Amino acid sequence: MENLMRFKGKKVIITGASRNTGVGIARLFIREGAHVITSGSTAESTKRGAEELISEGFTGFDSFPCDIGDEKQVDALFEYADKVFGGRLDILVNNACDQGIGAPFLEMTPDYFMGVVKTNLLGNFMMSQHAAKRFVKQEERGVIVNVGSNTSTRAIRNRTAYIASKGGIDSLTRSMALDLGPLGIRVNMCAPGYIYTNRWDVLEEEKKTRRRKNCPLRQEAKAEDVAQVVAFLASDASRNMTGERIVVDAGCSCQHMPEDVDM
């Protein structure tokens, strides 16, 4: 891939950068010249993500743990960012997510539901508000990129809390774009479908093959695929876009049903 430097000197915070897609997003921004703060939900997960980047030869980034559903931890992350970045911030990537796996609707407790929503929706709201308050003080305003999901409009089973929260992120993105646009702040969203993560490593080959049949392109996204769309939305190439949702799901959302059941 061409050696671009779209983000040289930019100050960037990336949440959920402890593994998989988050590390992939951080890798791209660091590679293209940004000064990045990576964050995971715990000190252990944040360290794990940083060590993966360091093992690949990446330097010049900082890390700080933050459970984005905790207001005090969000405050602490931005206090740290103010010190590291000298009070400046250019880009926020809201990638952190509670997957909400394993709780059927009839067995889901209100506490479980609210726990997922607290991370995925309230957390993104708090992170974005902190970022926007800094953006408005700068001559060059910043950009927010949310990472949503194609399931916000095409539900999957036994993931009610997750899907509801991702639908909220769709609406949150549009609402923030509307309110912040006149201030020169852009807000957009990348909505992935299947992404190859370490959870795929334990799947039987038959199940991987079946998932890929759901994709017209026959291939799930890699972290780099998602990172490239996030980078586009954060870059000047999308300077006249706000409130938009770009789907990265190998064509899953364009079909009524996969071809082997579309009879």
Rosetta blueprint (number, residue, H / E / L):
1 M L
2 E L
3 N L
4 L L
5 M L
6 R L
7 F L
8 K L
9 G L
10 K L
11 K E
12 V E
13 I E
14 I E
15 T E
16 G L
17 A L
18 S L
19 R L
20 N H
21 T H
22 G H
23 V H
24 G H
25 I H
26 A H
27 R H
28 L H
29 F H
30 I H
31 R H
32 E L
33 G L
34 A L
35 H E
36 V E
37 I E
38 T E
39 S E
40 G L
41 S L
42 T L
43 A H
44 E H
45 S H
46 T H
47 K H
48 R H
49 G H
50 A H
51 E H
52 E H
53 L H
54 I H
55 S H
56 E L
57 G L
58 F L
59 T L
60 G L
61 F L
62 D E
63 S E
64 F L
65 P L
66 C L
67 D L
68 I L
69 G L
70 D L
71 E H
72 K H
73 Q H
74 V H
75 D H
76 A H
77 L H
78 F H
79 E H
80 Y H
81 A H
82 D H
83 K H
84 V H
85 F H
86 G L
87 G L
88 R L
89 L L
90 D L
91 I E
92 L E
93 V E
94 N E
95 N L
96 A L
97 C L
98 D L
99 Q L
100 G L
101 I L
102 G L
103 A L
104 P L
105 F H
106 L H
107 E H
108 M L
109 T L
110 P H
111 D H
112 Y H
113 F H
114 M H
115 G H
116 V H
117 V H
118 K H
119 T H
120 N H
121 L H
122 L H
123 G H
124 N H
125 F H
126 M H
127 M H
128 S H
129 Q H
130 H H
131 A H
132 A H
133 K H
134 R H
135 F H
136 V L
137 K L
138 Q L
139 E L
140 E L
141 R L
142 G L
143 V E
144 I E
145 V E
146 N E
147 V E
148 G L
149 S L
150 N H
151 T H
152 S H
153 T L
154 R L
155 A L
156 I L
157 R L
158 N L
159 R L
160 T H
161 A H
162 Y H
163 I H
164 A H
165 S H
166 K H
167 G H
168 G H
169 I H
170 D H
171 S H
172 L H
173 T H
174 R H
175 S H
176 M H
177 A H
178 L H
179 D H
180 L H
181 G H
182 P H
183 L H
184 G L
185 I L
186 R E
187 V E
188 N E
189 M E
190 C E
191 A E
192 P E
193 G L
194 Y L
195 I E
196 Y L
197 T L
198 N H
199 R H
200 W H
201 D H
202 V H
203 L L
204 E L
205 E H
206 E H
207 K H
208 K H
209 T H
210 R H
211 R H
212 R H
213 K H
214 N L
215 C L
216 P L
217 L L
218 R L
219 Q L
220 E L
221 A E
222 K L
223 A H
224 E H
225 D H
226 V H
227 A H
228 Q H
229 V H
230 V H
231 A H
232 F H
233 L H
234 A H
235 S L
236 D H
237 A H
238 S H
239 R L
240 N L
241 M L
242 T L
243 G L
244 E L
245 R E
246 I E
247 V E
248 V E
249 D L
250 A L
251 G L
252 C H
253 S H
254 C H
255 Q L
256 H L
257 M L
258 P L
259 E L
260 D L
261 V L
262 D L
263 M L
